[in-house]
Every structure is written in C-alpha cells, then in structure tokens.
Amino acid sequence: MTLKIPEISWQQCFDRLSDGAVLVTVNRRLARSSAARYAEYRLERGETAWQTPDILPYGAWLVRLFHDLLYSVPLGEPDSRVQPVLMDELQEKLVWESIIAESEAASRMIDVYATARMAQEAWRLCREWKVQVGGGMAWSAPDPAAFSGWAESFEWFCRRSGFLDRARLAEYLSAPAADGHISGVPELILAGFDELAPVQMDLFSAFHAAGTRVCRLAWPVRAGAAVTLVAEDDAAEIRAAAGWARRHVEADPGARIAVVSPRLAADREAVCREFEDALCPNAILSSHPPDRQMFNITAAPGLSAYPVVAAAERILDIAGRQGTEVFEWSRLLRSPFLAGAETEFGARAALDAQIRAHGDLFFPVTGIIRMARSLAGKSATDPDLRILSAVLEKLRTLARGMPARQAPDQWTETFSGLLDAAGWPGQRNLSSREYQTVSAWQQGLEAFARLVPVSDPLSRSEARRTLSRMLSETPFQPEQPDVPVQIMGMLEAAGEEFDALWIMGMHHEIWPPPARPNPFLPVSIQREQGLPHSSPARELAYSRQITNRLLCCADEIICSYGGSDGESTRLASPLIDHLEQARGPENGVGYWRQMQESAEIESLADIAGAGVPPGGDVPGGTGIIKSQALCPFQAYGRYRLGARGLEIPEQGLNARDRGILVHRVLELLWNQICDHQRLSAMSDRELNDGIAEAVECAIRKLAGMRPDTFTDRFTRVETDRLHNLVAEWMAQERARAPFAVKESESRMHVRIGDIGLYAFADRIDALDTGQEVIIDYKTGTPSPGDWFAERIAEPQLPVYSLGLDREPGGVLFARVRKGEAAYLGIAAADGLFPRVKGIMDDGRVAKDCESIQEVMAQWEQKLFILAEEIRTGHAAVSPVSENKACRYCDLAPLCRVWEVSRT
C-alpha cells in the first residue's frame, strides 16, 4: 500500500521541531534557510536561546542514519549482519573508472572519465527507481549490455571488499528502519521534494511502519501576480534582472529577492559579472573580491577554479615536472600565495619578463633558479630573489626524493610537504574567502587520502591527475552571511519563499527541457518505469509541476526570456504563455556605465613630452626613427619612456629568432669567402661545405642558450632549413657584378639635425667602381617603397647612408626568403644586381629622382623632420595606419588609441 504523506504548515513544523522532529530537506540550501527561518520564529517569540533544531539535507540524513545503525548494537552482542563500510563519492567514482578502463569497451571510448560519471549516474537511477539490471532483449544493445557488465563488476567489488555505495544506502537502511533498529526518530518532516523515488518511498514507509510519523511541509502559497517580460537577448535579460534586483534591495534591504534560471550553469560567468556590477560596484575598485557580497549564486565552480588552490596545484606540478611552460611560471611568480611574494614582488616581475624574453617555451626548475641568480644584484632597489631561489631549491630536493609509486595517503603527505616548502598559502593574511578555500583544499586532500582501500599505489602523474580531476569536479562556494539576493537553479528553489522572484530563460527552446534518457539504460525501461528525463511527456509534466510551484512562492514574480539568440526569434515557454506580458525591461546600468554616462569628460590635447637636449643622443638607434614615422606616441612611449609589453614565447623559434640565425650564418659565411671572385671560383661542393660549417656554428651558439628548444630532431630540421635557404640565396650573390665584402654588421654614429643615434648595416660591399653598396638582410617581405613614403617607414638604410663619406652605389634589401630570394632597392647603374635596374631606368621605386644624390637629399629632408619631432618631444597618438602602426604595437593600453578612435 502506498504511503500517504499528510501536509503541515511552517507553524506546525516549527512546533514539532521543538518537540524533537527531524526536518529532512531536498538540498543544503533549503536546510540552511529552514534553520534561519526557525531562528527568526524563536526570536519573534522573545526567546534568546534554544536547542538547535534537527534539520538535515537528505544525503546527510542518510549518512547519519547509517552511523546510528553502526553504533546501535551494544558491545559484545553478536549482530546477525556485518555492517559494511560506507564509500564516499570519490571512492565510488574511482572504482567505476577502474572497472570501465579495464573493460573491452575502453578502447572505443574518447573519455573514460566522462563515461564513468554517466555509468555511475545510471547505477544511481537503477537503485533509486528499482530497475533490475540485465536480462531480456532490452539490455542487448551495446551500451546497456556494456553497463550491465560494469554494474556486475561493481557489485562484485563491493561485496568482496565489504563496501556499501551511496546509491544503495537508502535501500540498505529500509530493513533496519522497519525492524525498529534505528531509534530516536519520533517524526520525519519532508521539505522541498517535488517527487519521491520508489526507494525513498520505501524508506519513509519503513519508518512509518516502525511508528515514526511522516509528513510533508506544504508548498508555500502566495497570491503574487506573475507577468512575462521579453528582453532583446540573453545579455539584456541578465542585465535587466540585475537592475531589478538592485532596485528592490535599495527599496527594502531586508527583502528576500531571488533570481532563478534553468540555464544558470551555462550563464554563471555572465550572471556574476552583471550582478556584481549592479550590486557590488566597489568590487571594480579592488584587486581582491569583497568578503561580503550582496548576492549568492549556486552552480558553484570547481575548487580548482579558485586562485589559492590553482597556485597549490601549480606548485605541485612544477615540482614534479622536467619542464614547465613559461606561462605557468609567470602565474606562479606573480602569485601572492608563494613564500616571499610581497617582499620580492618587483624582482619576481622582472624575472617573469626575463624568462618570457628568453624565448624558450618550457623551463625546468634549475633553469629558473639559474636565471633568478643571474638577475640578482642588477638593481640596487630590488631584492635578490633569495627567498624564491631557496623555495625552488627545496622543491627540487623534495622532488628528487619522491618515490616512483606510493599509496594516496602517502602522496597526501608528499604534496603537503611540497606546499609547506613553498610557503603556501603565502605570507599575507588571508581573506575570509581564501581561508575557507584553503580549508576546503585540506578536506580535498583528506578525501584523496581515503582512496587507499580502492586504489593501487599511484605514480606521481597518476596521483596528480586524480587529485586535479577531483578538485575540478568538487563544487565549492565560500560561505557568507545572509545576503538579500539569491541566484539559483530551478530545482534549488524548491520549498523556498521570497518577497520577489525573477525567473529567467523561460523560452520554448529550453523550458521544458528536452528529454535526456541515460544512454546506458534501455529507453523502453526508463519510460515504462518513469525515470527522470526519460521522455518528453515526463519532462513536460515535471517542468509544469516546478513552474506551478515557483509561480506561488513570491509576492512579485517576473518570468523573462531573451527574444532572440542573434539568429532566430524565440517564443515564450508554453508553461507561461497564459501570463500577462509586461512592458520591456528597464536595462540595469552598472557602476562603470553610470560613471561613463554621467561624467563630463574633459578633453586635453597633450601631444608633447620632454624634449631631447640639443646635440644629445637618443636610444633605440633607427628604431626610434621608424616608430616616430609610424606613430609619434609609439616612439616616445617605447624609446623615451621604456614602455614595452611582456614577450609572448612561441613553440620553437619565432620570426625574429629565425632572422637572427640567417644574419649570423651569412656573416660567418662571408667572413670565409670575402669576395665575389672567390665565390665564383668555388665548386658547389665547396660552397655547400662552407654553408654547412656556418650553419652549424650559428645553431650551436643559439642552442647553447636554448637547449630545451634545440632537441636533436629540431636541430636537424632547422639545419636543413637554413642550409637550403642560404644555398638558394648564394645563387643571387653569384649572379652579381664583382664585389668584395668590406664590412659585416657595421655600426655607425650618425647625426640628423640636432640629435645623434647609432645606425646599423648588415653588410657593406665595395664595387669595382670604387663605390660602396649598403645591404640589409630581410627574411620577410620588405618594400623599398617605404623609403619614399611621406614618413619613412624603413629608415635603417637611409639613415646609415647619410653617415657615409660619399654617396653609395646602391641601397638594397636582400630578401632571403624561400622561393623569393632577390635584391630589392636602388642601384647607381644597371647590371650591378640581378633584376635591379639603375636609378635612371627605374621610376617605380625612386619616383621623381634621377640620381642617388637626389634620393639622399630627399631622405635627409624627411629624416630631419622626424628627428626634429623627436628632439621637441612630439608624441601625438597619430598612427599612419592601424595595420602598419597598431597591429603589432603593445602600447595600446597606454595610448588608448581604440578609445580615442571611438570618441
């Protein structure tokens, strides 16, 4: 006979709690709010002290019953049944993963861990809804058949080991509850249960049969009017809800405001951002999140998402790896949760910049220690990184002593030792949120240690992988005092009452949700026995029940949805289409938007910085001239202020590194060959031998600085690439008129107007005519036309040519590029360079110039203008074009060019 559960009111519930009844809630949230509501009830009666009411969420109540049963048999009295060991969730998960990983089906799986989670959920459904696993045609399909085998293995493991899993706990407790072996429960009050699974009903029936009264807390019924509101899109909907919540809090700080959404997990980040902007505007002014917020949101992130835990995981990973990615080192060096973080803050920032500039993507601990020591003493104001070096040395020593394999509880001790050596969680006082997070981390380590009964000894990587996965899958949210605004999912609002409620996402695409039957259970059986998510009809009925309940739990109710997803128009959910439609939402305006929209912004055209003393030198060589031509502010910020963004390392070699290698190989090669006559006399074999020697020497030098990049395989590939590239280029050199290499990597001090700077030329050749030719190697796609733009965008060779005693016989780019090798530029006469015409015959490059002398005069005039701008401190944000000046510039946060362009 089905148990009929009577309903009682909150007032009756409070009276019975005072008499020893147990209130069992559907979730933790309702348990907390019920306890708070009970406290208000006692305070209203003028009481100042009372016995704590017995209020527990369903899962915690089952565990307590299990322990009560364990200690209910007197010592020395034999019991007819041996009490099993209750598994925790992590232990169960690991057993399922092990069973599935060792099965034949594992080889066909993309993600064993995701499969294990789904199989564990299927097992829970089977136990709660009394589904018999296996047998019959329905279980012959591949997925149900595989699950049937896994379930059999799981049951066998539990029986052999004396374990009881959580899915069977209610079933296990039913018999002793009916026999009266679980005493001390005069009355059970159920709260927030939209439905009861068969096994839950059996358990409550067992208590009822043993004499325990079982009743249900009546759903709240409020006479509030509900309306529908359509926003432009999802973002506008969230913003409107946040503004609505703020207005309610301002009108009545003690009101209970709730926002409910069926898609909260997916929208959590956007919801947090908009509600923080609306309700906690001061958070934008602080580098740390405030300890107390005005709202609380469920769909908590995993524990590993919190910075203090992420830092702990990073320390453990770095200690155990041969090499760690630069970006991970960067995060650790800037972390406040490492010993000496505040003392050595500036020096660690400098070290971060140095390892990024080094070029390697991975660094071992020893490499960072070496770089930290090399940085010591370079600045009299910065500490010498002694604390960091000592921490890394300790980690390296401990890592060396780690065993190859050990049990989870031993790994827990090892990991704790590594964190202690690193000074985690840092020297500063932790905030309340951080303190709670550290406590949750400790609990996570304890849970990991409890894996010993179900786990073989683990390697370091296996232990870290298991712990990391556990932390990422453990939802955590720091507790805080009561807040006026609660943001939650549809099921989490069960049994709650509010003064005002906003239900988001109520459009036809997601509410009611589509059916999602578990793939490991036969669909026919799921539908026949009415399992959750098994059919559209069941989802509709269940969603209608939830909707009706929500529409009766507040005095003011708004149901909203975004009218468009950017591609298609949405309709209201059929479960709310009977509601009256309200006018469009008032968009919430956050703090920073208010500041922007209300402030009267003063415009100040400050385009000049400090000038250069007459006759003084400027830093940066021709780079400052190039930047001045592209954008005056870029030149001032980069070369006068020294502002530069952090380097972004790449895998292997970046374009700059490859260019440096080409320059070095050609320099070494021409140091051997010296002139065109010897080049022409060399056989192909001799030339190839010379190229090979130069390539080997150039790579050896760079490989010595970056051994992690230059593995044997990478070195072979890069050697072949360089050899082929240079061999192709030397064919261009052979086709030239006779010449001799006069200088390589030449440096010259040049004065332009009232400023001095250093200019560089990759090579200067002497021709038979007695003239000199200036050459600049380029591995990209240079354009000589940049020399003749209104503002010279490639000034290196023009500046160098102005420093010569006489006009050059040619100024050229040497384009050393696979399949595109060529000389580009201007020459005094035809035939000096392959496919380069004399200046008299080539009007494409040096327009309006009939001689190199005229070219030089034009360059001098344009360079003088740029030099004068530099001397006077002209620093206007005036890029010649976004593509040329701004595309690779890292000063945008300083010059705010994008903000300026929008005004």
C-alpha angles and dihedrals in degrees: 000000000000114000113244110214115204122217127238134188128246090256091055090045092055092049092050093046087057088054093053104272119151119234111208113194131196093237144006094259093059090046091055095045091046091053090050091048091051090051090053089051093054093045091052087056089057096252121144100187134029141157114276109259118241100247120153138161112247097255094049090047091055091051091050091051089052092053091044088055091048092058097036094087111083117239112270094018113117116236123212091226133041113235111238125221113261112232121220122227095261092051091051092048093051092050092051091048092050093048093049094043090055095047126098091246092062093083090062095050127099095198119021092183095055089047090052092053091051092046090050089052090049089052091051091051091050093053097042095045095037096241114170107228118224134003128090133051093286090070095050096086113104099253098043090043091052091048091049089058093046091049090051090051091048092051091047091051092050093048093047093047097039093242131149117204123216093245090064096041098096090045090050093051096049097080098049089043091055091046091053095245090129105066136176098058106116095167139006121208117193120207132187100004110143088185139355122229116229093255091051090050090050091053095049089045089053091054090047091051089052091055102267115136112233121198139159129234108241117245113256115261118201126169096225120145116242125209136182122237126191119207126194094251141333094283092052090047093054091045091050092050091050092051091047091052091050093052091051093049091049091049095046118007090189096055120115106235124184135187116194127189135175090211099046096126092056095043098039096112094049092044092051091049096050096042092046089051091050101038105024106035092156090066090077090062095055132071089213125058112250116260091230123043130186093235139043122210130194125206085082118202121244118276091250090064092072115094097232091053092043088055091051092051090047091054091051092048095047092049093054102041131087090221135005129206116259093239091057090051089049092054092047094048091052094044118114090208097076126087112271094014095138097036094051099030097124096042092049090052088053090049090050090055091047097052090047091052092048091076103225116119095209131045131184120221090256091056093054091047090052093049092046090055092047089054093052115108096014091111125038091206099051126075116249096244093249092144093051092046091050092049093050092047090053091049091049092050093048092046090054090055096050113118120238092242135006142154121281093252090053090049087053090058091046093050092047090051092052092050092048089051090052092051092240128203089029140243102281124087111270121236119239091260092049092047091053090047092052089050090051089051090055090050089050091054090050090052089050090052089054089066090084095099093053102033137074117222109292133218117235093259092048091049093049092046092050093046093046093050090047092052094047091051095047108092112218135179124172113242119243138175119282112295128199097234123058119189115192149146124270096262095044092064091064112134095003128127126208141182091226131011132192116192112197131195096034098152129125096257097065108017115092089026120228119263114272109187115188107260093219095060124067108261092220091058093045091054094042092054095038099242118181116277092006100126142009090246092055093046090050093050094045093045090050090053092051093045093050090049093050092048089061102046104077141043093231122033130181121185112196143174139176108260094214139026092203094267108045139023119251130217130214117269110266087236092067103029089105092065123100114256117238126209120275118294125268102240112235113240114212128216098263091046090052090051092051096045099042101041122093101226116216115217118215122180100213104169101151132077131179113313129231116254111251110271093015125135123242125215125242101049113230088343090082090052091050092049092046089054093049097041127342092216091054090056093047095044096044103038105022099036096029093228114162135157121241116270118255108219119218134206109269117344126342124218092269093053092049090049091051090052092051091049092050095047093050091046092052092044095052091046085064100038099037099180148025093254093062092042091054091049094053120099119231089254093052091048092048090050090051092048091048091052093049092046092050092050094048094048093045091058095049093041089056089060095041109033094157092060097044101066117164093263095045091049091053092049094046092046091054092046094051094044093052093044095050093043089055090049094050089061086066091051092052090054093059129099114263116294143152127222105244101177138002124204090003121190124201135176110231131186119212112183108312098339132079129210142160120256127195134207123193091214143357117202126196114219127210087251089065092249124126126231123207116214131189119192115225126183092185130058107289123186121209086203087077088070090064101043118118087258110032105240096186104041101158098097096034090053093047092048090056089059095057121103091236138013114285125243090231144355113208148166114226103214103206099185130136110265092357103069110152147131114250126187142052131320133187093235144007120272098032093104132020111270093352113122125209115265092251090059100039116073095161097080109026100037118194091009123111098180141026087247089063090047090053092050091051092049092048091053095049094042090050090057091051092045091051090052089053093047092052093045096246104178108163118159092241113135116191087224135344092237096053102032107027106031096084099018116119096196098083093110088054101044095032090213093164093052090048092050091055095053 
